[in-house]
């Protein structure tokens, strides 16, 4: 006996209804509409336009799939189980999603992130999700919800950059990071054989010299030796200086506990007798790499001892806000510098540009200026390549400055 599957509206949901073994069954299609737009006579959504067409096609395809499933069941003489039909439809939907993911950039974003979850840090995964959200919102401005890999070209990427700049007011550096993430997704999908579009590879991300500054040893000593801080202000200063003296990332500082500080007596070729050496031993949050590095500055060890191996903990935003307030309150680090950036132009006091990240940059730059071999600094800072390290501290500019000293005429 033929089973007829009939679309009908249940409140605002379109369901497919059929009777089998004298029992009424219903399958929700996932399509919604209003009673005014539903045709009871013709059993479809009234109106015109792409969205209406897509909804009616989805209803019709699901109706045909259920009827086909029931016919095959009958021809094989098998018993009907509603749960089996639901699992069958769920499997079809999953396969369709996979099929879509092979050509759709937005869906592939999720697959890529899922594949990399165990390899990337939480921060990196969050960055990719942010890029996906920004790109999805950009597509919304074009009245699109998806885009094929083949459609990603210089024109699309330029429009996306404009969206980041105009609508989201993001800086060139941040825009560049989103382009970098997007190109990584495209490269991975290209390597996976999902498309043959390589035109995106020649698109260059924006570059802009950062306005990030570093503090010299003299400036760090000034902050450390200043005696008028309140107790709560001293907590902030100590944390900031600890990062300046060790070069750890903020996330790694925040995760440090007494188990991460190691001190033992050691002796090498340059030491006449053994001495106590302090080490930092931890797993980097960003790279998941193990770090075991000696603490170079005795001032950092004094901070560790002061807080009995448990440093005060504050949020990134709180330290950034507090350090500026403290420096301004006591008129510290008041050198004027010129800044030329898209979103920051003119003359600023150096303290206005200081943040928690200044700590890590200060450590790396000071060590480089002292002549410490780059690979040793990188072991402490966690930079993976020398090229990224040199860009980070603007090494080329520092080298030119040092060489100019040979040409002074006094």
NORDA-V653436 format. One record per pair of residues at least 24 apart in sequence whose ideal C-beta (glycine too) atoms are under 10 Angstrom apart, sorted by the first residue. I is the first residue (numbers start at 1). J is the second residue. Records with the same first field share a line. If there is no record, write none. Layout:
I = J  J
This chain:
1 = 74
2 = 67  70  71  74
3 = 66  67  69  70  71  73  74  80
4 = 63  67  70
5 = 62  63  64  65  66  67  69  70
6 = 43  63
7 = 31  38  39  42  43  44  45  56  59  60  62  63
8 = 38  40  43
9 = 33  34  35  37  38  39  40  43  45
11 = 35
12 = 37  38
14 = 38  43  44  45  55  56  58  59  62
15 = 59
16 = 43  59  62  63  65  66  67
18 = 63  66  67  70
20 = 70  73  74  80  82  85
21 = 79  80
23 = 80  82
25 = 66  70  80  82  85
26 = 82
27 = 62  63  65  66  82  85  86  89
28 = 62
29 = 55  58  59  60  61  62  63  89
30 = 55  58  59  62  93
31 = 55  56  57  58  59  62
33 = 59
50 = 143
61 = 92  96
62 = 89  92  93
65 = 89  92
100 = 146
101 = 189  194
102 = 148  149  189  192  193  194  195
103 = 146  147  148  149  150  151  189  194  195
104 = 145  146  147  148  149  189  194
105 = 132  135  136  139  146  147  148  149  150  151  152  156  182  185  186  189  194  195
106 = 132  135  136  139  144  145  146  147  185
107 = 146
108 = 132  149  185  186  188  189  192  194  195
109 = 133  135  136  181  182  185  189
111 = 185  188  189  192
112 = 181  184  185  188  189  192
113 = 185
115 = 188
116 = 184  188
118 = 288
119 = 288
120 = 286  287  288
121 = 251  284  285  286  287  288
122 = 251  285  286
123 = 249  251  285  286
124 = 181  286  287
127 = 177  178  180  181
128 = 178  181  182  184  185
129 = 181
130 = 174  177  178  181
131 = 160  164  177  178  179  180  181  182  184  185
132 = 178  181  182  185
134 = 160  163  164  167  168  170  174  175  178  181  182
135 = 160  163  164  178  181  182  185
137 = 163  164  167  168
138 = 162  163  164  167  168
139 = 163
141 = 167
148 = 195  197
149 = 185  186  189  190  194  195  196  197  200
150 = 195  196  197  199
151 = 195  197
152 = 182  183  185  186  189  195  197  199  200  203
153 = 197  199  200  203
154 = 199  200  202  203  204
155 = 199
156 = 182  200  203
157 = 182  183  186  199  200  203  204  205
158 = 203
161 = 203  205  206
164 = 206
165 = 206  342  343
169 = 343
170 = 342  343
171 = 206  208  210  211  341  342  343  344
172 = 205  206  207  208  209  210  341  342  343
173 = 205  206  207  208  209  210  211  212  341  342  343
174 = 206  208
175 = 205  206  208  342
176 = 204  205  206  207  208
177 = 205  206
178 = 205
179 = 203  204  205  206
180 = 205
181 = 205
206 = 342
207 = 391
208 = 340  341  342  343
209 = 339  340  341  391  394  397
210 = 339  341  344  353  357  361  391  392  394
211 = 337  338  339  340  341  343  344  345  348  352  353
212 = 353  354  355  357  358  360  361  362  392  393  394
213 = 333  335  337  339  348  350  351  352  353  354  355  358  361  362  365
214 = 244  350  354  358  359  360  361  362  363  364  365  366  368  369  393  394  398
215 = 240  241  244  333  350  351  354  358  359  361  362  363  365  366
216 = 362  365  366  369
217 = 244  245  297  362  366  369  370
219 = 244  332  333  335  350  351  354  362
220 = 244  245  297  299  359  362  363  366
221 = 299
222 = 332  333
223 = 323  326  327  330  332  333
224 = 299  302  303
226 = 326  327  330  332
228 = 329  330
229 = 326  329  330
230 = 326  329
232 = 312  322  326
233 = 322  323  325  326  329  330
234 = 306  312  326
235 = 307  311  312  313  314  319  322
236 = 312  314  318  319  321  322  323  325  326  356
237 = 303  322  323  326  327  332
238 = 299  300  302  303  304  306  307  311  312
239 = 303  307  311  312  313  314  319  322  323  356  359
240 = 314  319  320  322  323  326  327  354  355  356  358  359  362
241 = 297  299  300  302  303  359  362
242 = 295  297  299  300  301  302  303  304  306  307  311  312  359
243 = 300  311  319  356  357  358  359  360  361  362  363
244 = 297  299  300  356  358  359  360  361  362  363  366
245 = 295  296  297  298  299  300  301  302  303  359  362  363  366
246 = 280  293  295  296  297  300  301  303  304  359  360  363  380  381
247 = 280  293  296  300  359  360  361  362  363  364  365  366  367  377  378  380  381  382  383
248 = 280  282  284  285  291  293  300  359  360  363  380  381  382
249 = 284  285  286  287  356  357  359  360  381  382
250 = 285  314  315  316  319  320  355  356  357  359  360
251 = 284  285  286  316
252 = 280  282  283  284  285  286  291  360  382
253 = 280  282  285  311  313  314  316  319  356  359  360
254 = 285  311  313  314  315  316
255 = 282  283  284  285  313
256 = 280  281  282  304  309  310  311  313
257 = 282  309  310  311  313
258 = 304  307  308  309  310  311
259 = 309
260 = 291  304  309  311
261 = 295  301  304  305  309  310  311
262 = 292  294  295
263 = 295  301  304  305  309
266 = 294
276 = 301
277 = 301
278 = 304  305
280 = 304  380
284 = 382
285 = 382
286 = 382  384
287 = 382  383  384
289 = 382  384
291 = 379  380  381  382
292 = 379
293 = 376  377  379  380  381  382
294 = 376  379  380
295 = 380
296 = 363  366  367  370  372  376  377  380
297 = 363  366
300 = 363
314 = 356
315 = 356
316 = 355  356  357
317 = 355  356
318 = 356
319 = 355  356  359
320 = 354  355  356  357  358
321 = 355
322 = 356
323 = 351  354  355  356  358  359
324 = 349  351  352  353  354  355
326 = 351
327 = 351  352  354
328 = 352
333 = 358
360 = 392  393
361 = 392  393  394
362 = 393
363 = 393
364 = 389  392  393  395
365 = 392  393  394  395  398
366 = 393
367 = 393
368 = 392  393  394  395  398  399
369 = 393  395  398  401  402
371 = 402
